[in-house]
């Protein structure tokens, strides 16, 4: 059964005091905790973790584009609710790629349990099917501990595949075909790869378009492995209800945040991190073609200086943000959007979403 949704802009009467001084002082936290079935109080000053348990089960997703502040918001939510984070980031799964993926810091990992962060090597195959299997395992374990899974990420395909119950084909990556298609995209443009897919699977080519090289290549892998066009993915709704809260920024503000983050990554040692990855695993694998690492690799190869790499990373990140917007649209009634700059409001919205959906 589809979960009940609230249209964008629609507010529950019980939420009118959100953001007021009275709300900030915690006057309503007791009622929220009761609706969630939380028991076993924590020591003063530390809310949400420790021995508190939830008596009902569900999933809240905290979504938004790159650089929207999802990790910071998740850590703040942990002060109010007994959560564990399930990462829905397609790159933070890689071990040893922390700077370039803006993975949670050691302090953040110590503050809140995280799942699907740093679990596979940079050159290890990883598919959507792998993510779904591991995410379901994590969610089941979190529920068994009486805690709330907070799905956090900007990979829209991961988020919606999990929440809507997609069942993708379990086709492993084809490294030889992938390398050949990546070379073709570099030499002839991504349009050539799109044309190849269009000849074999017109519907998938039209759906993916010419902007997403990685998805085009993955689609060709599946078509070649199965010998037929990709059928619409079957969907089996998950056994738990869910809600989605989105972090919203103006395009200009988000671009400034992304630019600053790119600068900070290089200052933190992105080139050195890339060098360490290359020394351990070589250069010929997909993870090193992702944003930040591809540009840092150019520095190591002498193609450009670090200042140029920063500019290229900033431009690539802005393009990524535009692509991510296709997965998380402001008009999507499944998402309750909140100003990303207002962390307190974000926390309150997640708490209320959990209480109203799962605390009955």
Secondary structure by P-SEA (a helix, b strand, c coil): ccccccccccccccccccccccccccccaaaaaaaacccccccccccccccccccccbbbbbccccccaaaaaaaaaaaccbbbbbbccccccccccccccccccaaaaaaccccccccccccccccaaaaaaaaaaaaaaaaaacbbbbbcccaaaaaaaaaaccccccccccaaaaaaaaaaaaaccaaaaaaaaaaccaaaaaaaccccaaaaaaaaaaaaaaccccccbbbbbccccbbbbbbbbcaaaaaaaaaaaaaaaaaacaaaaaaaaaacccccccccccaaaaaaaaaaaccccaaaaaaaaaaaaaaaaaaaaaaccccccccccccccaaaaaaaaaaaaaaacccc
